[in-house]
């Protein structure tokens, strides 16, 4: 399900659209654009088709947001910003202009993400004139990308803005000030990234450690209690399913589970004290 609710008066999408691969997404998008050409502006049908256009391509916006993760801003926030950009692009899209929708929308989504980082993500704040120029550069890049069908060169951005090339290059060079070195940055011979050198929480290792600690005390439980532990914590059955399996009521299973957990805590505490 797609939900866009950052800005008032923006459409809130509530219809789930099945996920699609690139070819299927392109086919659906093409069909929606064809229908948009026949829909009168301002009508409910036009609004519904625009919503479908956003929903169909929401996965692309989320994928773009994911490229910016681990840079100090929550991924969920980035996805909302990307979806907002997609919504703005869909509302401005002219189906009669002959443009591919994503070619039109991607620069807008990218611009929204970059603006969000400039506004919310600075860690090293450059001079104000550089920040202001970066905002103008982002807008110029969106316009030029739509016109050229590719990312513009710094010389083209400078000419478009009427700024000195050196000033544009300085602003572009400072564009990463909102984040430290990316964990995805290659190091050494290029086969490893910086993130590979940082330890992480291995859930499978934690689970193995828990089994080693719990196994001796679980063996001290009765056969029925061990069966309930197996069903609840290994097979992840509901209390009602456990009740049907062991011949108890759901309320009785709830009480038994509470008692078992209390017993395990006591047994574990005793094992730690003895150690």
C-alpha positions in Angstrom: 0.0 0.0 0.0 1.2 3.5 -0.8 0.6 6.4 1.5 1.7 10.0 0.8 0.7 12.3 3.6 3.5 14.8 4.0 1.9 17.9 2.6 -1.8 18.9 2.9 -3.8 18.9 -0.2 -1.6 16.2 -1.8 -3.5 13.0 -2.8 -3.5 10.2 -0.2 -3.1 6.9 -2.0 -5.0 4.0 -0.4 -5.2 1.4 -3.2 -2.8 -1.4 -3.1 -1.1 -2.1 -6.5 0.5 -5.6 -7.0 4.3 -5.4 -7.4 5.6 -5.6 -10.9 8.9 -6.1 -12.6 10.3 -3.5 -15.0 8.5 -4.7 -18.1 5.2 -5.0 -16.4 5.5 -1.7 -14.7 6.3 -0.1 -18.0 3.3 -1.8 -19.6 1.0 -0.6 -16.9 2.4 2.9 -17.0 2.0 3.1 -20.8 -1.6 2.0 -20.5 -2.3 4.6 -17.8 -0.7 7.4 -19.8 -2.8 6.4 -22.8 -5.9 6.7 -20.7 -4.8 10.1 -19.4 -4.7 11.5 -22.9 -8.5 10.9 -23.1 -9.3 12.1 -19.6 -10.4 15.7 -19.1 -8.2 17.8 -16.7 -9.8 18.4 -13.3 -12.1 15.4 -13.6 -12.4 12.6 -11.0 -11.2 10.1 -13.7 -8.1 12.2 -14.3 -7.4 12.2 -10.6 -7.9 8.5 -10.3 -5.6 7.8 -13.3 -2.9 10.1 -11.8 -3.2 8.2 -8.5 -2.7 4.9 -10.4 0.3 6.3 -12.1 1.9 7.2 -8.8 1.0 3.8 -7.3 2.4 1.9 -10.2 5.7 3.7 -10.0 6.0 3.9 -6.3 8.6 1.1 -6.2 10.9 3.2 -8.4 10.7 6.1 -5.9 11.4 3.8 -3.0 14.4 2.4 -4.8 15.8 5.9 -5.4 15.3 6.7 -1.7 17.1 3.5 -0.7 20.3 4.7 -2.5 20.5 7.5 0.1 20.2 5.3 3.2 22.8 5.1 5.9 23.5 8.9 5.5 22.0 10.0 8.7 18.3 10.3 7.8 15.8 7.5 8.4 14.9 5.5 5.3 11.2 5.8 6.0 11.5 9.6 5.8 13.4 9.3 2.6 10.8 7.1 1.1 8.1 9.6 2.0 10.1 12.4 0.4 10.7 10.3 -2.8 6.9 9.5 -3.0 6.2 13.2 -2.6 8.5 14.0 -5.5 6.8 11.3 -7.6 3.4 12.8 -6.7 4.5 16.2 -7.8 5.8 14.8 -11.1 2.6 12.9 -11.8 0.5 16.0 -11.2 2.6 18.1 -13.5 3.0 15.4 -16.2 1.5 16.2 -19.6 0.6 12.9 -21.3 0.3 14.7 -24.7 3.9 15.9 -24.6 5.3 12.6 -25.7 7.7 12.1 -22.8 8.3 8.8 -21.0 6.8 9.3 -17.5 9.8 8.1 -15.6 12.2 10.2 -17.6 10.1 13.1 -16.6 9.6 12.0 -12.9 13.1 10.8 -11.9 14.7 14.3 -11.9 11.9 15.6 -9.7 12.2 12.7 -7.2 16.0 13.1 -7.1 15.6 16.9 -6.6 13.2 16.3 -3.6 15.7 13.9 -2.0 18.6 16.3 -2.5 16.6 19.2 -1.1 15.6 17.2 1.9 19.3 16.4 2.6 20.2 20.1 2.3 17.5 21.1 4.6 17.8 18.3 7.2 21.0 16.5 6.9 24.0 18.9 7.1 26.8 17.7 9.3 29.5 20.2 8.0 27.7 23.4 7.0 29.3 25.2 4.0 29.0 29.0 3.5 25.5 30.3 3.0 26.3 31.4 -0.6 27.3 27.8 -1.4 24.1 26.5 0.1 22.0 29.0 -1.9 23.8 28.1 -5.1 23.3 24.4 -4.5 19.6 25.0 -4.3 19.6 26.8 -7.6 21.9 24.1 -9.1 19.4 21.4 -8.1 16.5 23.2 -9.8 18.7 23.8 -12.9 19.7 20.1 -13.0 16.0 19.1 -13.0 15.2 21.5 -15.8 18.2 20.5 -17.9 17.7 16.8 -17.3 14.2 17.1 -18.7 15.4 19.0 -21.7 18.5 17.0 -22.4 17.4 13.6 -21.4 20.7 13.1 -19.4 22.5 14.7 -16.5 23.8 18.1 -17.4 27.5 19.0 -17.4 28.8 21.6 -14.9 29.5 24.0 -17.8 25.8 23.6 -18.9 24.6 24.3 -15.4 26.8 27.3 -15.1 25.6 28.7 -18.4 22.0 28.1 -17.5 22.4 29.9 -14.2 24.7 32.6 -15.5 27.2 31.7 -12.8 31.0 31.3 -13.0 32.0 27.7 -13.6 34.4 27.7 -10.6 31.5 28.7 -8.3 29.3 25.9 -9.7 32.1 23.4 -9.3 32.7 24.5 -5.7 29.0 24.1 -4.9 28.9 20.6 -6.5 32.1 19.6 -4.6 30.4 20.5 -1.3 27.3 18.6 -2.1 28.4 15.7 0.1 28.9 17.8 3.2 25.7 16.4 4.8 27.3 13.0 5.3 30.5 11.3 6.3 32.2 8.9 3.9 29.7 6.4 2.6 29.9 2.9 4.1 29.6 1.6 0.5 32.8 3.4 -0.5 35.4 0.9 -1.9 38.6 0.5 -0.1 41.9 -1.3 -0.8 41.8 -3.2 -4.1 38.1 -2.3 -4.5 36.7 -5.7 -3.5 35.6 -4.6 -0.1 33.7 -1.6 1.2 34.2 0.5 4.4 31.0 -1.1 5.8 32.6 -4.6 5.5 35.1 -3.6 8.2 32.4 -2.7 10.7 31.0 -5.3 13.0 27.2 -5.9 13.0 24.6 -7.6 15.1 24.4 -11.2 13.8 20.9 -12.4 14.8 21.8 -16.0 13.9 24.8 -15.9 16.3 22.6 -14.5 19.0 20.0 -17.3 18.4 22.7 -19.9 18.6 24.0 -18.5 21.9 20.5 -18.4 23.3 19.9 -22.1 22.4 23.2 -23.0 24.2 22.1 -21.2 27.3 18.5 -22.3 27.3 18.8 -26.0 26.3 19.9 -27.3 29.7 17.2 -25.5 31.6 14.5 -26.4 29.1 15.4 -30.1 29.6 14.3 -29.6 33.2 10.7 -28.7 32.2 8.0 -31.3 32.0 7.3 -33.0 28.6 4.1 -30.9 28.1 5.9 -27.7 29.0 8.7 -28.5 26.6 6.1 -29.1 23.9 4.4 -25.7 24.6 7.8 -24.0 24.4 8.6 -25.7 21.1 5.2 -24.7 19.6 5.3 -21.1 20.8 8.9 -20.0 20.4 10.3 -22.3 17.7 7.2 -22.9 15.5 5.7 -19.5 16.4 2.2 -21.0 16.8 -0.6 -18.8 18.3 -1.9 -19.6 21.8 -5.1 -20.9 20.2 -3.2 -23.3 18.0 -1.2 -24.5 21.0 -4.4 -25.0 23.0 -5.8 -27.2 20.3 -2.5 -29.2 20.0 -2.1 -29.9 23.8 -5.8 -30.1 24.8 -6.1 -26.9 26.8 -8.0 -23.7 26.5 -6.4 -20.6 25.2 -6.6 -19.0 28.6 -4.9 -22.0 30.2 -2.1 -21.8 27.6 -1.6 -18.2 28.4 -1.2 -19.0 32.2 1.1 -21.9 31.5 3.3 -19.8 29.3 3.6 -17.2 32.0 4.5 -19.9 34.5 7.1 -21.5 32.2 8.8 -18.1 31.6 8.9 -17.5 35.3 10.5 -21.0 35.9 13.0 -20.4 33.1 14.0 -17.1 34.6 14.5 -18.7 38.0 16.5 -21.6 36.5 18.7 -19.3 34.5 19.3 -17.1 37.5 20.4 -20.2 39.4 22.7 -21.3 36.6 24.4 -17.9 36.5 24.8 -17.8 40.3 26.3 -21.3 40.2 28.7 -20.4 37.5 
